[in-house]
Amino acid sequence: MEPGEYAELDATALAALIRDGEVTAEEVARAATEALAAVQPAVNGLVDGPFASPLDHAADGPFAGVPFGLKDLIAHAAGVPTRSGTRLLGDGVPMPTDTHLVARFRRAGFATLGLTATPELGFNANTEAVATGSVRNPWDLSRSPGGSSGGSAALVAARALPVAHANDGGGSIRIPAAACGLVGLKPSQGRTSPGPDYADPLLGMGVEFVLTRTVRDCAAVLDAVHGHEPGDRYALPDPVRPYADEAHAGSRPLRIALHTAPFSGDGPVDASCVEATEAAGRVLEELGHHVERAAPQLDGAVFDDANFIAWTAFLADGVDGLAEALGLTPGPEHLEATTLACVEHGRTLRAADLFAADRVFNATRRTVAEFHRTYDLILTPTMNVPNTAAGYLDADDASLGARGWYDRIFSTAGFTALSNMTGNPAISLPLGTSTEGWPVGVQLVAPYMGEATLLALAADLERALPWADRRPGTVVG
């Protein structure tokens, strides 16, 4: 298999070729390794790899032998050093075990060929860690691929990988999906296991999954890896039928709320993002759905205050835990300026502050759940802008401080964090194109545990507005 042939195939197609004996897993791995080597100098999406051979994986899983990238944050593989985008961890700390999700990736058959880049500790909407350098968007190398799953997004968009791990605490799957023209599903809280290291990362806002180029891959991967593990705080029921079947069958008529004003932050919304969302609404009406302008009534300032508490407390706890284990005192030589500012702010918070934030989380969940009694889905832009310039979200800018940093991030991404706070599933689809030729993401949000509805409608939109043939400037083949 040549790299150019490999790059045209999604994970489902590659798995079928391997399963049917038309190509070997070893041949696919060689093609993927060549593809990664070809795009890495331009996009810088890998922080470790390509490995000499893929990590061990099941030979009989549904994706046996399909190349895969593991984001270097939260999830980890036994024996593989992790850096989490920070100088604090030096050259990396080998982890003793797989996380539960990584074990499921292995059982699914994914052949992990490297670790993908993340901003420092994941707190950024781009991916330009001082420790590992700037990741660039394959559509335009002067632009960011988004974050925090920017390394995964850049490599999938450049067609060096068909699918890659990602996680999302405020939009970190959907933001890079939008910026890079990919499918990015943030599943419901508890749909994938955060264990054994976490019960509720980021007060439950952190969720793990993948980035793909096609809806069918997104659905099939969710079928392969969803589910709880012993000790998990949440045990969601299995879907009535496989998600892949839902995507194939299509959706029933739905009542959809269209909204183009940000839920958080105070940034303006680019006209191309509004236009893509409204155009998607018109297509949905043509497909038989009822679309009208509506939105849950939320106080954005109160929302942002609670979210800011959760993020800074989480960073402080994580950094202080690492520092204690490593026997050092974190300073500017270890952490980027805004990370250090957020850690210092987080240390000032009291337990009562976290409980106050949790009250906001509860009220927000219930407000949105009540709204979903009337509307099956919410349709919004994914981001305020199609993407950001490389360097705009500079986490090492000491002038921003902790709250200034938070506000800058969410001025570009005011639509995504709501679903993290509510725990609802949300998906970004590449349904628009900016005047510069960049992809523009549109977001759909469902009620809690509503992945089946999301994937069915996403597949309908993929058939109506196909994006598979759109290619960025930097691409394999």
C-alpha positions in Angstrom: 0.0 0.0 0.0 1.4 3.4 -1.0 1.0 6.4 1.3 -1.3 8.2 -1.3 -3.6 5.2 -1.5 -3.6 4.9 2.3 -4.5 8.6 2.8 -7.7 8.3 0.8 -9.2 5.7 3.1 -11.0 6.2 6.4 -10.6 3.9 9.3 -13.7 1.8 8.4 -12.3 1.2 4.9 -8.8 0.4 6.1 -10.2 -2.1 8.6 -12.2 -3.9 5.9 -9.2 -4.2 3.6 -7.1 -5.7 6.4 -9.9 -8.0 7.6 -10.5 -9.2 4.0 -6.8 -9.9 3.5 -6.4 -7.4 0.6 -3.5 -5.7 2.5 -1.7 -6.6 5.7 -1.6 -4.6 8.9 2.2 -4.4 8.5 1.8 -2.8 5.0 -0.7 -0.3 6.3 1.6 0.6 9.2 4.5 1.2 6.8 2.3 3.5 4.6 1.2 5.3 7.7 4.7 5.7 9.0 5.7 7.2 5.6 2.7 9.5 5.7 3.5 10.8 9.2 7.1 11.4 8.3 6.0 13.3 5.2 3.7 15.8 7.0 5.4 16.1 10.4 8.0 18.7 9.3 5.1 21.0 8.2 2.4 20.5 10.9 4.5 19.2 13.9 1.6 17.1 15.2 3.7 14.3 16.8 5.6 14.7 20.1 6.7 11.0 20.1 7.0 8.7 17.1 6.4 7.4 14.6 7.3 4.3 16.7 9.4 1.6 15.1 6.3 -0.6 15.4 2.8 0.1 16.6 1.9 -0.5 20.3 0.5 -3.9 21.0 -3.2 -4.3 19.9 -5.8 -7.0 19.4 -5.6 -8.7 16.0 -9.3 -9.5 16.0 -10.8 -6.1 17.0 -13.1 -4.2 14.6 -10.3 -1.8 13.8 -7.4 -4.3 13.8 -4.3 -2.8 12.3 -5.8 0.7 11.7 -3.1 3.4 12.4 -3.9 5.6 15.4 -2.4 8.5 17.4 -2.8 8.9 21.1 -3.0 12.4 22.4 -0.3 13.1 25.1 -2.8 14.2 27.8 -5.0 12.4 30.4 -5.0 9.0 28.6 -1.7 7.1 28.6 -0.2 3.8 27.5 1.9 1.5 29.7 5.6 2.2 29.4 5.2 5.2 27.1 6.6 8.4 28.5 4.0 11.3 28.8 4.8 15.0 28.9 1.3 16.5 28.7 2.8 19.5 26.8 4.7 20.8 29.8 8.4 21.3 30.6 7.4 20.3 34.1 7.7 16.6 33.1 11.0 17.0 31.3 11.6 14.3 28.7 8.5 12.5 29.9 7.5 10.1 32.6 6.7 6.5 31.6 3.3 5.4 32.9 3.0 2.0 34.6 -0.4 1.1 33.1 -2.9 1.8 30.4 -5.8 4.0 31.2 -9.1 2.2 30.7 -9.8 4.0 27.4 -6.4 3.1 26.0 -7.0 -0.5 26.9 -10.3 -0.3 24.9 -8.4 1.3 22.0 -6.0 -1.7 22.1 -8.9 -4.2 22.2 -10.5 -2.4 19.3 -7.4 -3.2 17.3 -6.0 0.3 16.9 -2.3 0.4 16.0 -0.9 3.3 17.9 2.1 4.8 16.0 2.8 7.9 18.1 1.8 10.5 20.7 0.1 13.7 19.4 0.7 17.2 20.6 -1.3 19.1 23.2 -0.9 22.6 24.6 0.5 22.7 28.1 -1.9 20.6 30.3 -4.6 21.1 27.7 -5.7 24.6 28.7 -5.7 26.3 25.4 -7.8 26.6 22.2 -4.7 26.2 20.1 -1.6 23.9 20.3 1.6 25.7 20.7 3.3 24.5 23.9 6.8 25.9 24.7 7.8 22.3 25.4 7.0 20.9 22.0 6.6 23.8 19.6 3.8 25.1 17.4 1.4 22.8 15.6 0.2 24.2 12.3 -3.1 23.8 10.5 -2.8 21.8 7.3 -5.3 24.1 5.6 -3.0 27.1 6.1 0.3 26.8 7.9 0.0 30.3 9.2 -3.0 29.3 11.2 -3.6 27.2 14.3 -5.3 23.8 14.2 -7.1 24.6 17.4 -6.8 22.9 20.7 -6.3 21.3 22.9 -6.4 18.2 20.6 -4.6 20.1 17.8 -1.9 17.6 17.2 -4.4 14.8 16.5 -6.5 17.2 14.4 -3.6 18.3 12.2 -2.5 14.7 11.5 -6.0 13.5 10.7 -6.7 16.5 8.5 -3.4 16.0 6.7 -4.5 12.4 6.1 -1.5 11.0 7.9 -3.8 9.2 10.3 -7.5 8.2 9.7 -8.4 8.6 13.4 -6.7 9.9 16.6 -7.5 10.2 20.3 -8.8 13.5 21.6 -10.3 14.8 24.8 -12.6 17.8 25.6 -13.0 19.9 28.7 -14.3 23.1 27.1 -14.3 22.3 23.4 -11.0 20.5 22.8 -12.4 17.9 20.5 -14.9 20.2 18.7 -12.6 23.3 18.3 -9.9 21.5 16.4 -12.5 19.6 14.4 -13.9 22.9 13.3 -10.6 24.5 12.5 -9.3 21.4 10.5 -12.5 20.3 8.7 -13.1 17.1 10.8 -15.9 15.3 12.6 -15.5 15.9 16.4 -17.9 14.3 18.8 -17.8 15.0 22.5 -19.8 12.2 24.0 -22.0 12.4 27.1 -20.3 12.6 30.4 -19.7 9.0 31.4 -20.1 7.5 27.9 -16.3 6.7 27.9 -14.3 5.9 31.0 -12.0 8.5 32.5 -10.5 5.9 34.8 -8.6 4.8 36.6 -6.9 8.1 37.2 -10.0 10.2 37.3 -13.6 10.0 38.4 -14.8 13.4 37.3 -12.0 15.3 35.5 -12.6 19.0 35.6 -15.7 18.6 37.8 -17.0 16.2 35.2 -16.5 18.4 32.2 -13.6 16.4 30.8 -14.6 13.7 28.3 -12.4 11.5 26.0 -13.0 10.2 22.5 -11.5 10.7 19.0 -11.3 12.9 15.9 -12.3 11.4 12.5 -12.9 12.5 8.9 -16.2 10.7 8.5 -19.4 10.2 10.5 -19.3 6.4 10.0 -15.9 6.2 11.6 -17.1 8.4 14.5 -20.1 6.1 15.1 -18.1 2.8 14.7 -15.4 3.9 17.1 -18.0 4.9 19.7 -19.5 1.4 19.3 -16.0 -0.1 19.9 -14.9 1.9 23.0 -18.0 3.2 24.9 -18.9 1.8 28.3 -18.0 2.0 32.0 -15.4 0.2 34.0 -15.5 -1.0 37.7 -15.3 2.0 40.0 -16.5 4.5 37.4 -18.9 7.1 38.9 -21.3 6.8 35.9 -22.7 3.7 34.3 -24.7 4.8 31.3 -27.0 2.2 29.6 -25.9 0.8 26.3 -27.5 2.2 23.2 -30.6 0.5 21.9 -28.8 -0.5 18.8 -25.2 0.2 17.5 -24.4 3.8 16.8 -23.2 2.7 13.3 -26.7 1.5 12.6 -28.1 4.8 13.7 -25.8 6.7 11.4 -26.8 4.4 8.5 -30.5 4.6 9.2 -30.8 8.4 9.3 -32.9 10.6 11.6 -36.5 11.0 12.4 -38.1 14.5 12.1 -36.7 16.7 14.8 -37.4 20.1 16.4 -34.1 22.1 16.3 -33.2 25.4 18.0 -30.9 27.6 15.9 -28.7 30.0 17.9 -25.7 32.1 16.8 -24.8 34.2 19.9 -22.1 32.8 22.2 -23.1 31.2 25.4 -19.9 32.3 27.1 -17.2 35.0 26.6 -17.8 38.3 24.9 -16.2 37.8 21.5 -17.9 38.7 18.2 -18.9 35.9 15.8 -17.4 35.9 12.3 -20.0 36.2 9.5 -18.8 32.9 7.9 -19.6 31.0 11.1 -23.1 32.5 11.3 -23.7 31.9 7.6 -22.6 28.3 7.8 -24.9 27.7 10.7 -27.9 29.3 9.0 -27.2 27.4 5.8 -27.2 24.2 7.8 -30.5 25.1 9.3 -32.0 25.6 5.8 -30.7 22.2 4.7 -32.2 20.6 7.8 -35.6 22.2 7.0 -35.3 20.7 3.5 -34.7 17.4 5.1 -38.0 17.6 7.0 -36.9 19.0 10.3 -38.4 22.0 12.1 -35.8 24.8 12.7 -36.5 28.0 14.6 -34.4 30.5 16.5 -34.4 29.8 20.2 -31.9 29.2 23.1 -31.8 28.4 26.8 -31.7 31.5 28.9 -28.3 31.6 30.7 -26.2 34.2 32.5 -22.9 34.1 30.6 -21.0 36.0 33.3 -22.1 33.5 36.0 -21.3 30.6 33.7 -17.8 32.0 33.0 -17.0 32.6 36.7 -17.9 29.0 37.6 -16.0 27.6 34.6 -12.9 29.7 35.5 -13.0 28.3 39.1 -13.2 24.7 37.8 -10.3 25.2 35.4 -7.9 26.9 37.7 -8.6 24.5 40.6 -8.0 21.6 38.3 -4.8 23.0 37.0 -3.6 23.8 40.6 -4.4 20.3 41.8 -2.7 18.6 38.8 0.5 20.8 38.9 0.9 20.5 42.7 0.5 16.8 42.5 3.1 16.4 39.8 5.4 18.8 41.6 5.2 16.8 44.8 5.9 13.6 43.0 8.9 15.1 41.2 10.2 16.9 44.2 10.4 20.4 42.7 8.8 23.8 43.0 7.1 24.8 39.8 8.2 28.2 38.4 8.6 30.0 35.0 11.3 27.5 34.0 8.7 24.7 34.2 5.4 26.3 33.3 4.1 28.8 30.7 3.2 32.2 32.2 -0.6 31.8 32.0 -0.5 28.2 33.3 1.5 29.4 36.3 -1.0 32.3 36.8 -3.9 29.9 36.7 -2.2 27.6 39.1 -1.5 30.4 41.5 -5.1 31.5 41.3 -6.4 28.0 41.8 -4.4 27.7 45.0 -6.3 30.7 46.5 -9.7 29.0 46.0 -11.5 27.4 48.9 -13.6 24.2 49.0 -16.6 26.5 49.3 -15.7 28.1 45.9 -15.9 24.7 44.2 -19.3 23.9 45.8 -20.5 27.3 44.6 -19.3 26.5 41.1 -21.0 23.2 41.3 -24.3 24.9 42.1 -23.9 26.8 38.9 -23.2 23.6 37.1 -26.4 22.1 38.5 -28.6 25.1 37.6 -27.1 25.2 34.1 -27.7 21.5 33.6 -31.4 21.8 34.6 -32.0 24.9 32.5 -30.7 23.2 29.4 -32.5 19.9 30.2 -35.7 21.8 30.5 -35.0 23.5 27.1 -34.5 20.1 25.6 -38.1 19.2 26.5 -39.1 21.4 23.6 -36.1 21.1 21.3 -34.4 17.8 20.3 -31.2 19.6 19.3 -29.5 22.9 19.4 -27.7 24.2 16.3 -24.9 26.7 16.7 -21.5 27.7 15.2 -18.7 25.6 16.7 -16.4 28.6 17.2 -16.7 32.4 17.0 -14.1 32.3 14.1 -13.1 29.6 11.6 -9.7 29.4 13.2 -7.1 31.6 14.8 -3.7 32.8 13.7 -0.7 30.9 15.0 0.6 32.7 18.0 -2.7 34.6 18.8 -3.4 32.4 21.8 0.0 32.7 23.4 -0.1 30.9 26.7 3.3 32.3 27.7 2.1 35.9 27.6 2.6 37.0 31.2 0.5 40.2 30.5 -2.7 38.2 30.4 -2.9 36.8 33.9 -5.2 34.0 34.8 -8.6 35.6 34.0 -7.2 37.4 31.0 -6.1 34.1 29.6 -9.5 32.5 30.2 -11.3 35.4 28.6 -9.0 35.3 25.5 -9.6 31.6 24.9 -13.4 31.8 25.2 -13.6 35.0 23.1 -12.8 32.7 20.2 -14.8 29.7 21.5 -18.0 30.8 23.1 -20.2 27.9 22.0 -18.5 24.8 23.2 -18.1 24.9 27.0 -21.8 24.8 27.7 -22.0 21.1 26.8 -19.1 20.3 29.0 -20.8 21.9 32.0 -24.1 20.1 31.2 -22.5 16.8 30.2 -24.5 16.7 27.0 -23.1 15.2 23.8 -22.2 17.7 21.0 -20.7 17.2 17.6 -18.8 19.6 15.2 -19.2 19.0 11.5 -17.3 20.8 8.7 -20.4 22.2 6.9 -19.1 25.6 5.8 -16.2 27.3 4.0 -14.8 30.8 4.8 -13.9 33.3 2.1 -10.2 32.3 2.6 -11.1 28.6 1.8 -10.8 27.4 5.4 -13.3 24.9 6.8 -16.0 26.3 9.1 -17.5 24.1 11.8 -21.2 23.9 12.8 -22.2 22.3 16.2 -25.2 20.2 17.1 -26.0 19.6 20.8 -28.3 16.8 22.0 -29.8 16.0 25.4 -27.8 13.9 27.8 -27.2 10.4 26.3 -28.4 11.6 22.9 -25.5 10.4 20.8 -27.8 8.2 18.6 -29.8 11.3 17.6 -26.6 13.3 16.9 -25.0 10.7 14.8 -28.1 9.9 12.7 -28.5 13.6 11.9 -24.8 14.1 11.3 -24.9 11.3 8.8 -27.8 12.9 7.0 -25.9 16.2 6.8 -22.8 14.4 5.5 -24.9 12.9 2.7 -26.5 16.3 1.9 -23.3 18.4 2.2 -20.4 16.0 1.6 -17.0 17.1 2.7 -14.9 14.1 2.1 -13.3 15.5 -1.1 -12.2 18.8 0.5 -8.5 18.7 0.9 -6.1 21.0 2.8 -3.0 22.4 1.3 -0.7 20.1 3.4 -1.9 16.6 2.8 -0.4 13.1 2.2 -0.3 12.3 -1.5 
